[in-house]
Amino acid sequence: MSYLSVLAVMMVFSRVSGGLLSHTSHPHSLNSQQSGQRSLLHHRLRRGWIWKELFVPEEDPTPRVIGQLKSDYDRGEFTIKYILSGEGAGDVFEIDEYSGEIRTLKKLDREEKASYILQAQAINRNTNEPEEPQSEFIIKVQDINDNSPQFQNEPYVSSIPEMSPVGTTVAQVTATDVDDPMFGNNAKLIYSILQGEPYFSVEPKTGIVLTSWPNMDREVQDEYLVVVQVKDMLGLSGGYSTSTTVTVSLTDVNDNGPTFQQHLYTFAIPENAAVGTTVGRIMAGDGDVGINARMTYSLEEDLEGSSTFIIQTDPVTQAGVVLLAKPLNYESKKRYVMAAEAVNDHIDTRFLPLEEFRDRTTLKILVGDVDEPPVFLSSVYEWNVPENAAVGTVFGSISARDTDSFSSPIRYSIDKRTDATKAFKIDPNNGTIAVAKALDRETTEWYNMTVEAKETTQNHLSSSVVVFIKVLDINDNVPRLARDYQPYICEGTQAGDLIQLLSAVDPDEPTEGHHFYFSMVPEERINPNFTVRDNQDNTAGIVALLSVLMLMVRRQRRKQQEETGVEVKELELPDAVSQKVLYYGEKGAGRADLDFCQPVVPVRPRPKRRERRLRREEVRASIRMSLRESHLIGPEDEVFRQFILDRLAEADQDPYVPPFDCLRTYAYE
């Protein structure tokens, strides 16, 4: 069996001219074959050509014959039918079923499809049986340079620090070409710079963009547009090319220091400006940006070293803000001159040989005169005045002065709202303060007044000061009992029992505290059955002298009850109190048994006494009272009476003899 041959058109023509050889396996009689061989001995026996691949240039015009299928059994009688199947059969390629010619139906694009695999078969038209087994072949689309290179990952944006050295990598551009890289130079690319020289260059094969200019300064130009071209065919003429733009930004480095635009800044500020007032702003320029432009300002102290002004850096504008740090006084100083310096916060040591990173300028600040109110020599005044000071007594003086260059007379006055009682007055010319009305410490101890000083000319400015006046105490009040006492006594009270505890008050305030002394009043008619005992601690007690006193009261009460038939009045007490008490000296007598009665007033524990010597008047009064008691209750005996008189004479001669306690004891015995 012979093989199916796929022939190129030009080869078909050459074979036709030379004649086709019959395949030895063709189904003819052996004789005919042998006779044919003998008749053609001068020809060499050949087999049909077998083509495995066909090459078709892309973009060729259509239709076009690209090859031919030919079977050795085809005698030109059109008994063989050629059939084509596989990729592109019918829409891209077709075959002439009689001649076996293969044609293209449309232009081929290698970038769309580079090869086609097809199957060919020869069939006998009469028997519809295959004359040849199915044969496979490949049609390859041959590349032509019909595509331009394309850049990937556009756009290209890059940044490098300013002042970068030559050869610093900026970016890498990448382009691709869809043409066949294995066929010729169609896809072999070369890069070049169209725009950006002499500052930048590009490596031809890799597309890496490099700096080619030293010390590019951002402050001169901060952005560059570099145009890079890529060309196929190794850059030869006739090739395709494409370009792209690389945007290169120069980032800032601190290669510039601050610089003042003025050598002298002049400001003015009034003398009454408050501390913290902004005097003015100074600005040092810096070509850098961001952190590289940050700076700190400072002031050199003036010749007096007063540090009257300070300077701060505005974080937004980087300006130096001059502020008032201390109060001003035009009369003391009218002008300030000082130096200001600006220094970068972050210094790049690489550029220290080129830049100092600091600058200085001069500030002149003029103080403006302002009419100011009077100033008191003291911020507060305080005096002490005795409460018995006479009206018109001068006890203090207030002074204020006008600090302006043109001094104005000052008048003084008391703010009426702070001295409603008008207890004091002030001399409007010299500021002396005197008592205007009688004072009483027990009524008002402190006076808080406001004194005003006002200029009499110009703007009539005024100021005020607080005056504190304390009224000192003198002993101008007598002591009195703390309350109105109404003591009660029980029937069973014994001699020496406490009937009532007394205390006293005094509106005065002595320096060492109160010291009260208690005694019976000799001029008044007193009851001899009681006495007052001084506890030496500003308290005293009413004490019963005789226990028989209650017996006398009971006897008198019963007598009155028998005579009048009226029951003795009893004091109503709360339920918690079980004792029955009587008013001393109450008329009438009662039936109640008072033997169990106890004093209502509790006996106070006797404190430790302070030593005190009695005055002669007190001793005499006590002795007289004891003598009177002895006359009332003692026996009618001349010897006993003479004994009492002798003791009284001794007491008269010696004021320190124990008082009536001892005499009373003798008299009682």
C-alpha positions in Angstrom: 0.0 0.0 0.0 1.4 3.4 -0.9 1.4 6.5 1.3 -0.6 9.6 1.0 1.6 12.5 0.1 1.2 16.1 1.1 3.0 18.3 -1.3 3.7 21.9 -1.5 2.4 23.6 -4.6 5.8 24.3 -6.1 6.8 20.8 -5.4 3.7 19.4 -7.0 4.6 21.2 -10.1 8.1 19.8 -10.2 6.7 16.3 -9.7 4.1 16.7 -12.4 6.8 17.7 -14.8 8.8 14.7 -13.8 5.9 12.3 -13.7 4.3 10.3 -10.9 5.5 6.9 -9.9 3.1 4.2 -9.2 3.2 2.6 -5.9 4.3 -1.1 -5.9 1.4 -2.0 -3.7 -1.2 -0.7 -6.1 -3.8 -3.4 -6.9 -2.8 -4.0 -10.6 -1.6 -7.1 -12.1 1.9 -8.1 -11.5 2.5 -8.4 -15.2 1.4 -5.0 -16.0 3.6 -3.8 -13.2 6.6 -5.7 -14.6 5.9 -4.5 -18.2 5.6 -1.0 -16.9 8.9 -1.3 -15.1 10.6 -2.7 -18.1 9.2 0.1 -20.3 10.5 2.7 -17.9 13.8 1.3 -17.0 15.4 4.6 -17.7 13.4 6.2 -14.8 14.3 5.7 -11.1 11.4 4.3 -9.0 10.3 6.8 -6.3 7.7 6.9 -3.5 5.3 9.8 -2.9 6.6 12.6 -0.7 5.3 12.7 2.8 5.0 16.2 4.5 4.6 16.3 8.3 4.5 20.2 8.6 3.4 23.1 6.5 4.4 26.7 7.2 2.0 29.5 6.5 3.1 33.2 7.0 0.6 35.1 9.2 -1.3 37.9 7.7 -1.0 36.4 4.2 -3.8 37.5 1.8 -6.6 34.9 1.2 -7.6 32.7 -0.4 -4.2 31.1 -1.1 -3.1 27.6 -1.8 -0.6 26.5 0.8 -0.2 22.9 -0.2 -1.7 19.8 -1.9 -2.6 16.3 -0.9 -1.7 13.6 -3.5 -2.2 9.9 -3.4 0.0 7.6 -5.4 -3.2 5.9 -6.6 -4.5 9.1 -8.1 -4.3 8.7 -11.9 -6.0 11.9 -12.7 -9.3 10.1 -13.3 -10.9 11.9 -10.4 -11.7 8.6 -8.7 -10.0 9.7 -5.5 -11.8 12.1 -3.1 -9.7 14.0 -0.6 -11.2 14.9 2.8 -9.7 17.3 5.4 -10.6 17.3 9.1 -9.2 18.7 12.4 -8.5 22.2 13.8 -9.7 24.9 11.5 -11.0 22.6 8.8 -13.8 24.2 7.0 -13.5 27.7 8.4 -9.8 28.4 8.3 -8.7 25.8 5.8 -10.4 24.0 2.9 -9.3 21.2 0.5 -10.2 20.6 -3.2 -11.7 17.1 -3.0 -10.6 16.4 -6.6 -7.1 17.9 -6.7 -6.2 17.8 -3.0 -5.1 21.5 -2.9 -5.3 23.1 0.5 -6.3 26.7 0.7 -6.6 29.3 3.5 -9.9 30.9 4.0 -8.8 33.9 6.1 -5.7 35.6 7.3 -3.9 33.8 10.1 -2.6 35.5 13.3 0.2 33.6 15.1 -0.5 35.5 18.3 -4.1 34.2 18.2 -3.1 30.6 17.2 0.3 29.4 16.3 -0.4 26.0 14.8 -3.2 23.7 13.6 -3.3 19.9 13.7 -5.3 18.4 10.8 -6.1 14.9 9.4 -6.2 14.0 5.6 -7.8 11.0 3.9 -8.2 9.7 0.3 -11.5 7.8 -0.4 -12.4 5.9 -3.6 -15.4 7.6 -5.1 -16.7 4.4 -6.5 -16.4 2.1 -3.5 -16.4 4.9 -0.9 -13.6 3.0 0.7 -10.4 4.6 1.9 -7.6 4.4 -0.6 -5.1 5.5 2.0 -5.2 5.3 5.8 -5.9 8.6 7.6 -2.7 10.8 7.9 -2.0 13.6 10.3 0.0 16.7 9.6 0.6 20.2 11.2 0.2 23.6 9.7 2.3 26.2 11.6 1.7 29.9 11.3 5.0 31.6 10.6 5.6 34.8 12.7 6.1 38.2 11.3 6.8 41.4 13.2 3.3 42.7 13.4 3.1 43.7 17.1 4.7 46.5 19.1 6.1 46.0 22.6 3.8 47.0 25.6 4.9 48.3 29.0 3.6 46.4 32.0 2.4 47.8 35.4 1.9 51.4 34.3 2.0 54.1 35.5 5.5 54.3 36.9 6.0 56.5 39.9 9.1 56.6 42.0 10.9 58.8 44.5 14.5 59.2 45.6 16.1 61.4 48.2 17.5 64.6 46.9 21.3 64.9 46.7 21.5 61.1 45.8 24.8 60.0 44.2 25.1 59.0 40.5 23.9 55.5 39.8 21.1 55.4 42.3 18.3 53.1 41.1 15.1 55.0 40.4 12.8 52.4 39.0 12.6 49.5 36.5 10.3 49.5 33.5 9.3 46.2 31.9 7.9 45.7 28.4 6.8 42.6 26.6 6.2 41.7 22.9 3.7 39.0 21.8 5.7 38.2 18.7 7.6 34.9 18.5 10.8 35.3 20.6 12.2 32.2 18.9 11.9 33.5 15.3 14.2 36.3 14.3 14.4 39.5 16.3 10.7 40.3 16.3 10.5 40.1 20.1 14.0 41.2 21.1 13.6 44.6 23.0 16.0 47.5 23.6 15.3 50.4 26.1 16.4 54.0 25.7 15.8 57.5 27.2 13.7 59.9 25.1 13.4 62.6 27.9 15.2 63.0 31.2 18.8 63.3 30.2 21.3 64.2 31.5 19.7 63.6 34.9 18.7 60.0 34.3 19.7 57.0 32.2 18.3 53.5 31.5 20.0 50.2 31.0 19.2 49.0 27.5 18.4 45.4 28.2 17.0 45.5 31.8 15.0 48.8 31.7 16.5 49.9 35.1 16.4 53.7 35.3 19.4 55.3 37.1 20.4 58.7 38.2 23.2 60.2 36.1 23.5 63.7 37.6 25.0 64.3 41.1 23.4 66.4 43.9 20.0 67.0 42.4 18.4 69.6 44.7 14.7 69.3 45.6 14.6 73.0 46.4 15.5 73.7 42.7 13.3 71.1 41.1 11.3 68.5 43.0 9.9 66.4 40.2 11.1 65.0 36.9 9.3 63.2 34.0 11.5 60.6 32.5 10.3 59.2 29.1 11.6 55.7 28.4 11.2 54.1 24.9 11.3 50.3 24.2 11.9 49.0 20.6 11.8 45.5 19.1 14.1 44.2 16.4 17.0 45.1 18.7 16.3 48.7 17.9 16.9 48.3 14.1 14.9 50.3 11.6 11.6 48.8 10.7 10.8 47.7 14.2 8.0 48.8 16.4 8.4 51.0 19.5 6.5 52.2 22.5 7.2 54.7 25.3 6.2 55.3 28.9 6.7 58.0 31.5 8.4 57.5 34.8 7.4 60.3 37.4 10.4 60.8 39.7 10.0 62.9 42.9 12.8 64.1 45.0 12.2 63.6 48.7 13.5 66.2 51.1 16.7 65.8 53.2 17.8 68.5 55.7 20.4 70.2 53.5 19.2 73.7 54.3 19.4 75.7 57.6 17.0 78.4 58.8 17.6 81.9 57.5 16.0 85.2 58.7 14.8 87.5 56.0 15.3 90.6 58.3 18.3 91.5 60.4 16.2 93.6 62.7 12.6 93.2 64.0 10.9 96.1 65.8 7.8 95.7 68.0 5.9 98.0 70.4 3.8 97.0 73.4 2.0 99.1 76.0 3.2 98.9 79.6 -0.1 97.6 80.9 -0.1 94.5 78.7 -0.9 91.4 80.6 1.7 88.6 81.0 1.4 86.2 78.2 0.5 88.9 75.6 1.9 88.2 72.1 4.5 90.9 71.3 5.1 89.9 67.7 6.2 87.1 65.4 9.5 86.5 63.6 10.1 83.9 60.8 13.2 82.1 59.7 12.8 80.6 56.2 13.9 77.0 55.6 13.9 75.5 52.1 13.3 72.0 53.5 9.9 70.6 54.4 8.4 68.5 57.1 10.6 67.4 60.0 13.6 68.8 58.3 12.1 72.3 58.5 11.3 72.2 62.2 13.3 74.7 64.3 13.5 76.1 67.8 13.8 79.7 68.6 15.6 81.2 71.6 16.2 84.7 73.0 19.4 85.9 74.6 18.7 87.8 77.8 19.0 91.5 77.7 21.8 93.3 79.5 19.9 93.4 82.8 19.1 89.6 82.5 15.5 90.3 83.3 14.0 87.6 81.1 11.1 89.9 80.5 10.2 88.1 77.2 10.2 84.5 76.0 9.8 83.0 72.5 8.0 79.9 71.4 7.8 78.0 68.1 4.4 77.8 66.4 4.1 74.1 65.5 2.0 74.9 62.4 3.8 77.8 60.7 7.3 77.3 62.4 7.2 81.0 63.3 8.8 82.4 66.5 6.1 83.9 68.7 7.5 86.5 71.2 5.5 86.6 74.4 5.6 88.9 77.5 6.9 87.0 80.5 6.9 89.7 83.2 5.0 93.0 83.8 6.3 96.1 82.1 6.9 99.5 83.6 7.5 102.4 81.2 8.9 104.5 84.0 11.5 101.9 84.7 12.5 100.8 81.2 11.3 102.0 77.8 13.2 99.8 75.4 14.5 96.2 75.2 17.1 95.0 72.7 18.0 91.3 72.4 19.2 88.7 69.9 17.0 85.8 68.6 18.4 82.6 67.2 16.7 79.8 65.2 18.2 76.3 65.1 17.1 73.2 63.2 15.7 70.4 65.4 17.0 67.6 63.2 20.5 68.0 61.7 21.9 65.8 58.9 25.5 65.5 59.7 26.4 64.7 56.1 25.8 68.4 55.2 27.4 70.0 58.3 30.4 71.1 56.1 28.0 72.9 53.8 25.5 74.4 56.3 25.5 75.7 59.9 21.8 75.0 60.4 21.3 78.1 62.5 20.8 81.9 62.1 20.5 85.0 64.3 18.6 88.3 64.2 18.0 91.3 66.5 14.8 92.2 68.3 13.9 95.7 69.5 10.9 96.1 71.7 9.6 99.5 72.6 7.4 100.0 75.7 4.5 102.4 75.4 3.5 104.7 78.2 0.0 104.2 79.6 -1.9 106.2 82.2 -2.0 103.9 85.2 -4.1 104.0 88.4 -2.5 104.9 91.8 -0.5 102.1 93.4 -0.8 101.5 97.2 2.4 101.0 99.2 0.9 97.9 100.7 -1.4 95.3 99.3 -3.5 95.1 102.5 -3.7 97.1 105.8 -4.5 95.9 109.3 -4.7 97.8 112.6 -5.8 97.2 116.2 -8.0 99.8 118.0 -9.1 99.6 121.6 -12.8 99.7 122.1 -12.5 102.7 124.4 -10.6 104.8 121.8 -12.0 108.3 121.8 -13.8 109.7 118.7 -11.2 111.3 116.5 -8.4 109.0 117.5 -6.0 108.5 114.5 -4.7 104.9 114.5 -3.4 104.4 110.9 -2.5 105.9 107.6 -2.9 104.7 104.0 -0.6 105.9 101.2 -0.7 105.5 97.4 1.3 107.1 94.6 0.9 107.8 90.9 3.6 105.9 89.0 3.1 107.8 85.7 5.7 110.2 84.4 3.2 113.0 85.0 2.2 112.5 88.6 -1.4 113.4 89.6 -2.7 114.4 93.1 -4.6 111.6 94.8 -7.7 111.7 97.0 -8.7 109.0 99.5 -12.2 107.8 100.4 -13.9 104.9 102.2 -16.3 102.8 100.2 -19.6 103.4 101.9 -20.8 99.9 101.0 -18.1 98.4 103.3 -18.6 100.8 106.3 -22.3 100.9 106.7 -22.0 101.9 110.4 -19.7 104.9 109.5 -17.5 104.0 112.5 -14.3 105.4 110.8 -13.3 108.3 108.7 -10.3 109.0 106.4 -8.6 112.2 105.6 -9.0 112.6 101.8 -5.6 114.4 101.4 -3.2 112.4 103.5 -5.0 109.1 104.0 -5.0 109.0 107.8 -7.9 106.9 109.4 -9.5 107.9 112.6 -12.4 106.7 114.9 -15.6 108.4 113.9 -18.0 107.0 116.6 -17.8 105.0 119.8 -16.7 101.4 119.4 -18.0 98.4 121.2 -16.1 95.1 120.8 -19.0 93.1 122.2 -21.1 94.4 119.3 -18.6 94.4 116.4 -15.1 92.9 116.8 -13.8 93.2 113.2 -14.3 95.9 110.5 -13.5 95.1 106.8 -13.4 98.2 104.7 -12.3 99.1 101.2 -10.4 102.4 100.7 -10.2 103.9 97.3 -7.4 106.2 95.9 -8.4 108.3 92.8 -6.4 110.6 90.6 -7.8 114.2 90.5 -6.7 114.9 86.9 -6.4 113.2 83.5 -8.5 110.0 83.4 -9.5 110.0 87.1 -8.2 106.4 87.4 -8.6 104.8 90.8 -7.6 101.7 92.7 -8.6 100.2 96.0 -7.2 98.3 98.9 -8.7 96.3 101.8 -8.4 97.5 105.4 -8.9 95.2 108.4 -9.6 96.8 111.8 -9.8 94.7 114.9 -11.4 96.2 118.1 -9.4 95.3 121.2 -11.3 94.3 124.3 -11.2 96.2 127.6 -12.9 95.1 130.9 -16.0 97.2 130.6 -18.6 94.6 131.5 -19.5 93.1 134.9 -20.0 89.3 135.2 -23.4 87.9 135.8 -24.9 84.5 136.6 -25.3 82.3 133.6 -29.0 82.0 134.2 -31.8 82.7 136.6 -31.4 80.0 139.3 -34.4 78.7 141.3 -32.8 76.0 143.6 -34.9 73.4 145.5 -34.0 71.6 148.7 -35.1 68.2 150.1 -36.1 67.7 153.7 -33.3 65.3 154.4 -30.5 67.6 153.3 -27.5 67.5 155.7 -25.0 70.2 156.6 -22.5 70.7 153.8 -24.7 69.3 151.0 -24.6 71.0 147.7 -27.9 72.7 146.9 -27.2 74.4 143.5 -24.1 74.7 141.2 -23.6 78.2 140.0 -21.7 79.6 136.9 -21.1 83.1 135.5 -20.6 84.7 132.2 -18.8 87.9 131.1 -19.0 89.4 127.5 -15.4 90.6 127.8 -12.5 88.5 126.7 -9.5 88.9 129.0 -6.1 87.7 127.6 -5.7 85.0 130.3 -9.3 84.0 130.3 -12.0 84.6 132.9 -11.4 84.2 136.6 -14.7 84.5 138.5 -14.9 84.8 142.4 -18.1 84.0 144.2 -19.3 85.3 147.6 -22.4 86.2 149.6 -23.4 89.8 149.3 -23.1 91.3 152.8 -25.3 94.2 152.3 -28.3 92.1 151.5 -30.4 90.2 154.0 -29.3 86.7 153.8 -30.5 83.4 155.1 -28.1 82.1 157.7 -28.9 78.5 156.8 -27.0 78.7 153.5 -23.7 79.9 152.2 -21.8 80.1 148.8 -18.7 78.0 148.3 -16.3 79.2 145.6 -14.9 76.1 143.7 -12.0 78.1 142.3 -12.8 77.0 138.8 -15.2 79.8 137.8 -18.1 77.9 139.5 -19.6 78.0 143.0 -22.1 76.0 145.0 -25.0 76.9 147.3 -24.4 74.8 150.4 -26.6 74.0 153.4 -25.1 75.0 156.7 -27.2 73.0 159.2 -29.0 69.7 159.0 -31.5 70.8 161.6 -32.8 73.3 159.1 -35.1 70.8 157.5 -36.4 69.8 161.0 -37.4 73.4 161.5 -39.0 73.5 158.1 -41.0 70.3 158.9 -42.0 71.7 162.3 -43.1 75.0 160.8 -44.9 73.2 158.0 -46.9 71.0 160.4 -47.7 74.0 162.5 -49.1 75.8 159.6 -51.1 72.8 158.5 -52.7 72.4 161.9 -53.5 76.1 162.0 -54.8 76.6 158.5 -55.7 73.0 157.4 -54.0 73.6 154.1 -51.8 70.9 152.7 -48.2 71.8 151.8 -47.7 72.3 148.1 -45.5 69.7 146.5 -43.4 70.2 143.3 -44.6 68.2 140.4 -41.7 66.2 138.9 -41.4 63.8 136.0 -42.2 60.2 136.5 -38.5 59.3 136.4 -37.9 61.3 139.6 -39.0 59.6 142.8 -38.0 62.4 145.3 -40.6 64.9 146.6 -39.1 68.3 147.0 -40.5 71.5 148.5 -40.0 75.2 147.7 -37.9 76.6 150.5 -39.9 79.1 152.6 -43.3 77.9 151.1 -46.2 78.6 153.4 -48.1 75.7 154.8 -47.3 72.3 156.0 -47.7 68.8 154.5 -48.5 65.3 155.6 -45.9 63.6 153.3 -43.0 61.9 154.9 -39.9 63.5 153.4 -37.2 61.5 155.2 -36.3 59.8 151.9 -35.9 63.0 149.9 -32.6 63.8 148.3 -31.4 67.1 146.7 -32.6 67.5 143.1 -29.3 69.2 141.9 -26.6 66.5 141.6 -23.5 67.1 143.6 -20.6 68.1 141.3 -17.3 66.4 142.0 -15.1 68.9 143.7 -12.3 70.0 141.3 -8.8 70.7 142.4 -8.8 74.3 143.7 -6.3 76.9 142.7 -4.6 78.7 145.5 -6.1 82.1 146.2 -5.8 84.4 149.2 -9.0 86.1 150.3 -9.2 89.8 150.5 -9.8 91.5 153.8 -13.2 92.6 152.8 -14.2 89.0 152.0 -12.8 87.7 155.3 -14.7 90.3 157.3 -17.9 89.6 155.5 -17.6 85.9 156.1 -16.8 86.4 159.8 -19.8 88.7 160.2 -22.0 86.2 158.5 -20.7 83.5 160.8 -21.2 85.7 163.8 -24.8 86.4 162.8 -25.4 82.7 162.3 -24.0 82.0 165.8 -26.3 84.6 167.3 -29.3 83.0 165.6 -28.6 79.4 166.4 -26.2 79.4 169.3 -27.1 79.1 173.0 -27.8 82.2 175.1 -24.5 81.9 177.1 -22.2 84.8 177.8 -19.1 82.6 177.9 -19.9 81.1 174.5 -20.6 84.5 173.1 -17.3 85.9 174.4 -15.5 83.0 172.8 -16.9 84.0 169.4 -16.0 87.6 169.9 -12.4 86.7 170.7 -12.1 84.7 167.5 -13.6 87.5 165.6 -11.0 89.9 167.0 -8.2 87.5 165.9 -9.7 87.4 162.4 -9.7 91.2 162.3 -6.1 91.4 163.2 -4.9 88.7 160.7 -6.7 88.7 157.3 -5.2 85.2 156.4 -6.9 83.4 159.3 -9.2 80.7 157.9 -12.6 82.2 157.2 -16.0 81.5 158.7 -15.8 77.7 158.2 -13.9 77.3 161.5 -15.8 80.0 163.4 -19.0 78.5 162.2 -17.9 75.1 163.5 -17.1 76.6 166.9 -20.4 78.5 167.0 -22.3 75.4 166.1 -20.6 73.4 168.8 
